[in-house]
Amino acid sequence: MASKSSSVRLRPDVESLPAYVPGERATAGLQVFKLSSNEIAYPPLPAVSAAMVDAGADLNRYPDMYATDLTEALGEKYGVGAERVTVGNGSVAVLAHVLAAVCEPGDEVVMAWRSFEAYPIAVQVAGARPVLVPVDAAGGHDLAAMAAAVTDRTRAVILCSPNNPTGPALTQTEVRELLASLPRSVLVILDEAYIDFATLPDATDGPALLAENKNLVVLRTFSKAYGLAGLRVGFALARRRLTAGFRATSTPFGVNSLGMAAALASLRVEDQVRARVAEVVRERDRVAGALAEQGWTIPDPQGNFVWLDLGRDAAAFAARARAGGVLVRAFAGDGVRVTVGEREGNDLFLALAGEWVKGAQRTLARA
């Protein structure tokens, strides 16, 4: 009989999990521009709001567990069929389902770093070990080094294109070549959460690669370009056999009724979504150009954000920005990610960035 004084123990790999750090939120009474989370600054489109109001009348009922209408719409949009779509509570949750379906203790998952903060957490929760491969000097994936990091223990490779938080995107050619070089037993997870903002020639097109690569999974989300971050709707596209496994590990009723209604409505007004994306891209390019004029060297921004490679000064910059009325996302020891938001907020950030450069130049002049 177990001792009554003993306590419940957590898995050691769970106790050692790093904490996910969300973008800072404004405190009560503080007027700031929130550029610390990769959201878009627009409210829901009118058709989307109307769809949510209609869905609200049935919130006493459980949602469709299989998200039938949404999976059918996504299957048709991407030409894969509903049986190859897994939906979930945001693409992070879908990633967790994917990893739970394929990973066993002792497995390894290779990923670029720095990349999306949730990746190593999700891998460790699944019982596997994250293998972090540093990004290259331009802030992009070092695919040669990632391929070299693949061993007999490698169960999956995660690609983030465009890469959050640094910004560069992979090309279709690069991903196709990487897939050809890897064993077919290694699952390649291509996270295209920000692909709608990418303007790079030959930017990745995950759905187009599915037909020729049975070991590929494509992650997409409604949180970014579609502006539904608060509703948490993401999905994966994969082979039918893999999808059956991902669905088996999914949380029942993982997408709520409002989320499904909003996602479906968003797909019906795709032209309006694209128009908003184009506005974000124009503003992103304006911000990036202004930073270059100030003297900043930033990685190629292909998402809805820019990256300042500040190293140990990241926290200090974030604190100064906060005092100046702008919230940004600092990654301790690495840099600062700044989301493209309202023009007024972007201009305030640019003024702060310009002052920082001038301060650094004065410091160098005195040295």
Sequence and secondary structure as in RCSB ss.txt:
>XXXX:A:sequence
MASKSSSVRLRPDVESLPAYVPGERATAGLQVFKLSSNEIAYPPLPAVSAAMVDAGADLNRYPDMYATDLTEALG
EKYGVGAERVTVGNGSVAVLAHVLAAVCEPGDEVVMAWRSFEAYPIAVQVAGARPVLVPVDAAGGHDLAAMAAAV
TDRTRAVILCSPNNPTGPALTQTEVRELLASLPRSVLVILDEAYIDFATLPDATDGPALLAENKNLVVLRTFSKA
YGLAGLRVGFALARRRLTAGFRATSTPFGVNSLGMAAALASLRVEDQVRARVAEVVRERDRVAGALAEQGWTIPD
PQGNFVWLDLGRDAAAFAARARAGGVLVRAFAGDGVRVTVGEREGNDLFLALAGEWVKGAQRTLARA
>XXXX:A:secstr
   TT      HHHHT           TT   EE SS   SS   HHHHHHHHHHHTTTTS   TT HHHHHHHH
HHHTS GGGEEEESSHHHHHHHHHHHH  TT EEEEEES  THHHHHHHHTT EEEEEE  TTSS  HHHHHHT 
 TTEEEEEEESS TTT    BHHHHHHHHHHS TTSEEEEE TTGGG  STTB  HHHHGGG TTEEEEEESSST
T  TTT  EEEE  HHHHHHHHHHS TT S HHHHHHHHHHHHTHHHHHHHHHHHHHHHHHHHHHHHHHT     
  SSEEEE  GGGHHHHHHHHHHTTEE EEETTTEEEEE   HHHHHHHHHHHHHHHHHHHHHHHH 
